[in-house]
Amino acid sequence: MFISLVRTIILYLAIIAAVRIMGKRQISQLQTSELVVTMLISDLAVIPMQDSGQPLFSGIIPIFVLIALEVFLSYVMLKSSKVRRAICGKPVVIIRDGQILQENMRELRLSIEDLFEQLRQKDVFALGDIAYAIVETNGTLSVVKKAAVDYLRPVDAGIEPQDGGLEVVVVSDGQLSDASLRLFGKDGDWVEKTLKKEKTALDEVFILTVNDTGKYTLVKKGKGSEKEASA
């Protein structure tokens, strides 16, 4: 029992040292190579902890070999943008001037629901407020709001502020969201009437959003343009 305790403490300290060598990052900021190394380190540390018959160095040595490889690879990526792009990928623009770039969304396999969730976490509740939205190489979303939204306040221009309302997705890639519809007292009939008004079939819809003021936004599949209207 005492030996297992000592082995665990030694491995714990070794992992802390290894992570410190890798540098200070949050889990969400890890690049692909760093995430792989982190996962491998956890697996390597478990083997000598569970099996006291395994030499302690059978876990420690591979851990520091991995760290050495990661440090070397990080140095190479600093010197070569091509290597960095091959390993980490490149940032991808998914919204430009309020328009969703559908092809880029499909390339990233990013769902509409996940996109809107991340936008809400950035305090963005309407597509029309966005100048650019970019998925970074570590998977996080960066949002640049339009200047008129981010810097110009209605009060400064002598305009009475108006609540734009919460915008939710009621149709995503041709699929109805009953929960979102119920949120604003809408139903399938409202969607059917709205699409009939726009002369659009349900399976042609990429996104249909609506807010609590009754304003909806329709984006058709394969088209970058969108249409806004009030119900």
C-alpha positions in Angstrom: 0.0 0.0 0.0 2.8 2.4 0.9 4.7 1.6 -2.3 1.5 2.3 -4.4 1.1 5.7 -2.6 4.7 6.7 -3.2 4.5 5.6 -6.9 1.3 7.7 -7.3 2.9 10.8 -5.8 6.0 10.4 -8.0 3.8 10.0 -11.2 1.6 13.0 -10.1 4.7 15.2 -9.7 6.0 13.9 -13.1 2.8 14.8 -14.8 2.7 18.3 -13.3 6.3 18.9 -14.5 5.4 17.6 -17.9 2.3 19.9 -18.2 4.4 22.9 -17.0 6.9 22.2 -19.7 4.1 22.2 -22.3 3.1 25.7 -21.2 0.0 27.3 -19.6 -3.2 26.7 -21.6 -6.8 26.0 -20.7 -8.3 22.7 -22.1 -10.3 24.7 -24.6 -7.1 26.3 -25.9 -5.2 23.1 -26.6 -4.1 22.5 -30.2 -4.5 19.1 -31.8 -1.0 17.9 -31.0 -1.2 19.1 -27.4 -4.5 17.4 -26.8 -3.2 14.1 -28.2 -0.1 14.3 -25.9 -2.3 15.1 -22.9 -4.5 12.1 -23.5 -1.4 9.8 -24.0 0.2 11.1 -20.8 -2.9 10.2 -18.8 -2.9 6.7 -20.3 0.8 6.2 -19.7 0.5 7.3 -16.1 -2.3 4.8 -15.3 -0.2 1.7 -16.2 2.4 1.8 -13.4 -0.2 3.1 -11.0 -2.5 0.1 -11.5 0.2 -2.5 -11.8 2.9 -2.4 -9.1 4.8 -5.0 -11.0 5.6 -2.5 -13.8 8.8 -0.5 -13.3 8.0 3.2 -12.4 10.2 4.4 -15.2 8.0 2.5 -17.8 5.5 5.4 -17.3 7.8 8.3 -16.6 10.2 7.9 -19.5 7.5 7.7 -22.2 5.8 10.8 -20.7 8.9 12.9 -21.0 9.7 11.5 -24.5 6.2 12.7 -25.6 6.8 16.1 -24.0 10.2 16.4 -25.8 8.5 15.6 -29.1 5.7 18.1 -28.4 8.3 20.9 -27.6 10.2 20.0 -30.7 7.0 20.0 -32.8 6.0 23.4 -31.3 9.3 24.9 -32.3 9.0 23.5 -35.9 5.4 25.0 -36.1 6.8 28.4 -35.0 9.3 28.3 -37.8 7.0 26.8 -40.5 3.4 28.0 -41.2 2.9 25.1 -43.5 3.7 22.5 -40.8 1.4 24.4 -38.4 -1.4 24.5 -40.9 -1.0 20.8 -41.6 -1.2 19.8 -38.0 -3.5 22.5 -36.5 -5.6 23.5 -39.5 -6.5 27.1 -40.2 -9.3 29.5 -39.0 -12.5 29.2 -40.9 -15.0 32.0 -41.5 -18.5 30.8 -41.0 -20.4 34.1 -40.9 -19.6 37.2 -43.1 -21.7 40.4 -42.9 -24.5 38.5 -41.2 -24.6 35.8 -43.9 -23.9 32.1 -42.9 -21.4 30.4 -45.1 -23.1 27.1 -45.5 -20.2 25.3 -47.3 -17.8 26.1 -44.4 -20.4 25.0 -41.9 -20.6 21.6 -43.6 -16.8 21.4 -43.9 -16.6 21.8 -40.1 -19.6 19.6 -39.4 -20.9 22.3 -37.2 -24.6 22.2 -36.5 -26.9 25.3 -36.5 -27.8 24.6 -32.8 -24.1 24.5 -31.8 -23.4 27.7 -33.7 -26.3 29.7 -32.1 -25.3 28.3 -28.6 -21.8 29.7 -29.1 -23.1 33.0 -30.4 -25.3 33.4 -27.3 -22.2 32.7 -25.1 -20.6 35.7 -26.9 -23.7 37.9 -26.1 -24.7 37.9 -29.7 -28.4 37.1 -30.3 -29.0 38.1 -33.9 -27.2 37.2 -37.1 -27.6 40.7 -38.5 -25.3 42.0 -35.7 -22.3 40.0 -36.9 -19.6 41.3 -39.2 -17.5 38.1 -39.0 -17.7 34.9 -37.0 -14.6 32.7 -37.2 -13.9 29.2 -35.9 -10.3 29.2 -34.6 -7.9 26.3 -34.9 -8.6 25.2 -31.3 -12.4 25.1 -32.0 -13.4 28.3 -30.2 -15.6 30.9 -31.9 -14.5 34.5 -32.4 -17.1 37.1 -33.2 -16.6 40.6 -34.6 -19.7 42.6 -34.3 -20.7 45.3 -36.9 -19.4 48.7 -35.9 -22.9 50.2 -35.8 -23.8 47.5 -33.2 -20.6 47.4 -31.2 -19.8 51.1 -31.0 -22.8 53.2 -31.8 -25.4 53.3 -29.1 -28.9 54.4 -30.0 -28.8 56.9 -27.1 -25.8 58.6 -28.6 -27.7 59.1 -31.9 -30.8 60.4 -30.2 -32.7 57.3 -31.0 -35.0 55.5 -28.6 -33.4 52.0 -27.9 -35.5 49.1 -29.0 -35.2 45.5 -27.7 -34.3 43.2 -30.6 -35.6 40.2 -28.7 -34.1 36.7 -28.3 -33.6 35.0 -31.7 -34.1 31.2 -31.7 -33.8 28.6 -34.5 -37.2 27.0 -35.3 -36.1 25.2 -38.5 -32.6 23.8 -38.9 -31.6 22.1 -42.1 -35.2 21.3 -42.9 -36.0 20.0 -39.4 -38.6 21.6 -37.1 -37.8 22.4 -33.5 -41.0 22.0 -31.5 -39.3 23.3 -28.3 -38.2 26.5 -29.9 -41.6 27.0 -31.5 -43.4 26.6 -28.1 -41.0 29.1 -26.6 -42.8 32.0 -28.5 -46.2 30.3 -28.8 -45.7 29.2 -32.4 -46.5 25.9 -34.0 -46.1 23.9 -37.2 -49.0 25.8 -38.8 -47.1 29.1 -38.3 -44.1 27.7 -40.0 -46.2 26.3 -42.8 -47.9 29.7 -43.4 -44.6 31.5 -43.2 -42.9 29.3 -45.7 -46.0 29.4 -48.0 -45.7 33.2 -47.9 -42.0 32.9 -48.9 -42.8 30.3 -51.5 -40.4 27.9 -49.9 -40.7 24.2 -49.0 -39.6 23.0 -45.6 -36.8 20.8 -47.0 -35.4 23.9 -48.8 -34.8 25.8 -45.5 -31.3 25.9 -44.1 -32.3 28.2 -41.2 -35.5 29.8 -40.0 -35.3 31.9 -36.9 -37.8 34.0 -35.0 -37.6 36.3 -32.1 -40.1 37.3 -29.4 -41.1 40.5 -31.4 -42.3 38.3 -34.2 -39.5 39.1 -36.6 -38.2 36.1 -38.5 -35.1 35.4 -40.7 -35.1 32.8 -43.5 -32.0 31.4 -45.1 -32.4 28.9 -47.9 -30.1 26.0 -48.5 -27.2 26.7 -50.9 -27.8 30.4 -50.8 -25.8 33.0 -48.8 -28.6 35.5 -48.9 -31.2 35.8 -46.2 -34.6 37.4 -45.9 -35.9 39.2 -42.8 -39.6 40.0 -42.2 -42.2 40.3 -39.5 -44.8 37.7 -39.0 
